[in-house]
């Protein structure tokens, strides 16, 4: 167990250093943090600027700083695997949550940069992009009507499960993914793949 607190910047790199000190090496890093504030993370005009930059800064630092600390440790031991948790929210524009989307899009690009810059040192870096995932927190803050509407745009017609995300992360961390780096992998049941009219077709009773 190591200490991590997303509100305390010093713990971002501190947790990496602590693992390396205890174990003598670092092989895998999963950057799994992201937050927003639905009350203030609105559109560009109506969202407070200070909240926009606070959310972007926090989300981006939570990947940048641990990775900055981890890469030299991994390179020293012949390589390693970094997996960043992005979001399909960083792929598709939305009517709100601008800061969250911008921060996740930045994380996707940072993933590719790390992959390119440190591949010759044996460090791989990929990102897993969850779609809507049926955690207790998500389900408790979403009406059934919204969920039903959302799922009409998900070809596999169900929310993701936490284990769906975990399985993708485990694969990318493993030697089975030894020749994969710089990839941005949505784990979202096909969300975003069909024509934009797909949800309307499903609402009209089309057979999928």
N, C-alpha and C positions, 0 to 999 in steps of 0.2 A: 504494500500500500504506500502510495506517495500522495502528498498534499497538492490539490489544485483548486483554485478559486478564481473563476472567470472575472471577478470584480477586482482581483489583485494582480496587477500586471507582472509583478516579480515572480509569481508562481508559474507563469507560462514556461519560462526557460528553467526555473528552479526545479520543476518536476522532472525534466529531462536530465538535468545534472545529477539529481538524487538517484535516479535509476542507474545511470552510468556509474556512479560512485559505489552503489551497492552491488551491482552485477558485473561490473568491469567492461560492459559493452552495451550497445543499444542496437537492436535489429529491426524493430517495428515501432512506428509512431502512428497513432490514429488521432487526428485532430477532429474531435466531435463536439463542437460547440457552436451555437448560433442562437441569436435572440433578436427580438424586436419588441415594439410597444404598439399594439394595434390602435391605441388611442392617439398616438402622435405620428406614427409612421404612415403618413397619408400620401397624397399626390405632391408633385413638385411645388405647386403654389401654396397649398394649404398646410403642408407639414412644416413644423418649426425647424429652421435651419440647424439650430443647436442639437436637436434630437436626431436629425439626419446624420450629422457628422459623428455624433456619439455612437450611434448604432453601427455605422460603417467602420469606425475606428475600432470598436470593441470586437466585432466579428472578424475583421481582417487581422488584427493583432493576434487573435487566438490561434491563427494558423501560421502567420509569418514568424512570430517569435519562437514558438516551439520548434518549427522547422529550421530556423536559423541556428538554434542550439543543437539540433539533432544531426544535421547533415555532416559536420566535421567528425562527430563520434562514429557515425555509420561508415563514413569513408575510411576512417582509421582502421576499421575492422573488416574492410573488404566490401562493404555495401550494406544495404538495408532497404526497407520499404516504408514509404510514407503514404498514408491514405487520408485524404481530406474529405470531410463530409460537406458537400455542397448542397445544392437544391435545384429542383426543376424551376423554382422561383427565380433562379438566376439565368434561366434560358428564355423565359417568356414574359413579355411586358404585362403589367397588371394595372388595375385602376387605383391601387393603393400599395402599401408596403414597398415604397420606392427604395428606401434605405436598405431594407433586407435584400431586395433583388439586386441592387448595385453591389452590395458587399459579397453576395454569393457569386455573382458574375466575376468579381475581382479575384475571388478564391479559385475559381475555375482557371483563370489565366495564370495565376501564381502557380498552380499545380503544373501547368505545362512548362512554365519557366524553370521551375525546380527540376523537372524531368530532363529538360534539355541541358541545363547548366551542369548537372552533376551525374549524368549518365556514365561518363567515363570513369567515375569513382565508384561505380556499382550501386549508386543510390537510385532507386525507382520511386516515382511519385505518381499517384493516380487519384482520381476523385470519384466518389459515389454520390449520386444525386437522388435522394429520396423524393418520391411524390408524396401524396397524402398518406400518412402512416397512422394506423389505428392504435395510437398510444392512449392511455387513460386521459392524459391532459388534452389531447386533441379532441377526443370523442366527447369529453365533458364540456367543451366550449363550442360545439357545433350542433346545430339543429338537424333533425332527421331529414327535414325538407331540403336543407342545403346539401347534405351528404348524398341524398338521392339524385339531386340535380348534378352534383359534381361527378358522380359515378357514371352518368350517361356519357361523359367524355373520357372515360377510362376503358379501353377496349377489353381488358381482362375483368372488368366489372366487379372489382372489389377493392377495398383499401389495402395498402401494403401492411404487412406485419413486421414487427421489429426484427424477427428472425430473417425476413427477406433481406433487410439491410445488412444484418450481421453476416449472413452467408456471403454476400458480395464482398464485404470487407475482408472476411477470412480468406476468400479466394485470392484477392489482390495482395494480401500479406504473405501468401504462401509461395513455395517454390514452383507450384503449378502455374503461377503467373510470372515466371522469371523473365519472359521475353515481352512483357507488357509494361509500358511506361507512358506517361503523358496522356492517358485516356480519361475521358469524362463520361462516366457510365451512369445513365439514368436507371433507377430501379423504381419505376413508376407505373407499371402495368400497361405501358404503351401510351400514357398520357402525352399529348402533344404531337403524336405521329399522324393521326388522320386529318382529313380535311377539316377546316374550322366549322363546317356544317354538320360534322358527325354527331355532336350532341343534339342538334335539332332533329336529325333523322331518328335518333333513338327516342327522343321525346314524342315523336310522331308515331312510334310503334314499329319502326323498321326492325327487321330481324337481323341481328348481328352475329 
